[in-house]
Amino acid sequence: MKLIGEKSLSTILNKLLLVGSVIQVLYLVYLIFGFIVAYYNLYQKTQYFSNTFKTGNFNNGVDKTASDPLNFQFNMPLSDAVIKGDYTLYTFISIIFFIGFYSIFTFYLFRIFKGMSSEILFNTKVIRHLRQFALFNIAFIPIYSTILFFMDKSVYNIDPMFILLHLTIGVIILFIIEFFKKGYELQLENDLTI
């Protein structure tokens, strides 16, 4: 099986990445909806979807003090999976940031592989999507560091390997862009000579 072009591995990957991106967005919307319902139930003393979106003490009988944050427990649809965590604004922001980032990350990969699925590989769309993807990964680093710093009030919880991974992805993609630009120029010259 060929790697690029029509009916290739890149065609299969772009379809899988689109499905993955849609699932991530649906997951994010579900969690945001859960936080909103839990907040409304907590402060309005209502019971909407109370079996699905719960807040309280889920530490198996360990008494919480007044200064401890509430916990949340959301049941995942179509499975027995449960998501648990501290019910705080920082948790909400980090969920939106990380799941949102990786759904956009997956969507950019989908667009890149979709461009590589066409017969004309070296085109301006693929180059533009690669550039946006590289800048997106590089811009992730200061945003990620800032959010973690304000959440933990410390720089010690910022994972340097995580930063290095996205910086490396961004820099490698910038080099790949240069190869695509050269390929595009050669393709244009070849089209003009024919």
N, C-alpha and C positions, 0 to 999 in steps of 0.2 A: 504494500500500500504506500502510495506517495505521501509525503509530509505536507506539501502545500499545493494549492490549486483546487479546482472543483473535484468533488468526490475524493477528498483526501482526509488525512488525520486532522488537519486544521478545521475541516468542516464539522467533524464529529465533536471536536473540542469546543468550537464556538457554540454549538447547540447545548452541550453539557454546561458550559459556563453561563449561558443565558438562563437555563433552569436553576442553576445554583444561585445566581444573582436574584432572581425572582423569589426563591425560597428565603433568602436572607432578608429581603425587603419585607416579605410577609411576616417573618419572625420578628423583625424590628417593630412593625406596626402592631403586632399582637402584644409585645411587651409594653409598648407605649400605652396601648389601650388598657392593659392590665394595671399599670401604674395610675392611670387616670381613674379607673373604676375603684381601685383600692383607696386612693386618696379621697374620692367622693364618699365612699362607704365609711371611711374612718372619721371624717369631719362632719358629715351630714347624718351619721348614725343610720345609714340605710344598709340594705343587704343585697344589692345587685350582684349577681354572679358570685355570691359569697362562697360557693363550693369550689370555684375555679381560681379566684383571686383573693388570697387571704393575707391578712397582716396580723402580727401578734408575736408570741413567744413560741418558737418551734424548737427549742433546745432541750427537748425531752425532760421537762420538769425542772430545769435549772432556773432558779428565780433570777429575774432581771432587776437591776436597780433603775431608778428613775432617769439616770444619766445615760443608760444604754439605749441605743437606737432600736426602733422596732425592726422586726424581720418581715420579709415578704415570702410568700410561697405561692407560685403560680403553677397550676397543672397545665401540661402541654396537651393540646388537642391530638387525638388519634394515637395516643401512646400513654404509658404509665409514668412518663418522665415528669419530674418536678424541678422547677428552678427556684432556688432559695438565695437569699442574701439580705443585707441590711437595707431597710427601707429608708434611704436617705436621698437627698438631692444629688450628692456626689455619685452615688450608685446609678441613679437615673441618667446623669450626664455621661458617665463612662459607658453605660450600655448604648446610649444613642451614638456616642462617638465611635466606639470600637466596631459595633455591628454595622453602623452606617458606613464607616471607612471601608470595611471589608466587602460590603455589598457593592460599593462604588469600585473598589479594587477589582472584584470579579467581573463587574460590568465592563470596565476598561479592557480586561483581558478578552472578554467576549468580542468587543469591537475590533481589537487587534487581530484575533484569529479569524473573524469574519472577513476582514480585509485581505488576509492571507489565503482565504478560500477562493478568491476570484482568480481568473486566469491571468490577469495583469497584476502581478505581485507588487511591483514597485510603483505605487501610486501615492498621490499626495495625502489621501485619507489615512492610509496606514502610517505614514510619517507623522501626520498631525496627531493621531491617536497615541503613537509611541511617545511623542514629545510630552503630551498631556499626562500620560501615565508616569513618565520619569519625573516630571515636576510634582505630580501628586504624591509620589513616594518620598521625594526630598522634602516637600512642605509638611509631610506627616510628622517629621522628626521634631521641629520646634513646638508644634501643636500638642503632640503626645507628651513631650517633656513638660510643657506648661500645665496641662491638665493634671498630670500625675503630681507635679509639685504642689499645686493648690489643693489637691485632694489629700495628700499625705503630709503637707508642710515640710517635706524633706526631699532631698535629691537622691537619697540612698535607695529608694524603691524604683527608680528609673533604670530599666534594664538596658545596659549598654549593648548587649547582643541584639536586642530588638531594634535599636537605633542603627547599629551597623548593618543589619539585614536590609532595612529599607533604604539606607544610604547606598549600599552596594547594588541593590536592584535599580535604583535611580541612575547611578553612574553607568552601569552596564547597558541600560536601555539607551542612554545618551550616546554611547559608542555604537550601538546597533543602528541608531538613527543615521549616523554618518555613513554606514554601509548601505543603508536604504537610499540615502541621498545620491550616493555614487551610482547605485544600480538604476535609480530613476533617471539620472543624467545619461547613462549609457543606453538606457532604453529609449530615451528621446532621440539621441543621436542615431540609433539604429532605425527608428521609425522614419526619421528625416531622410536617411540615405536610401530607404526602400521607396 
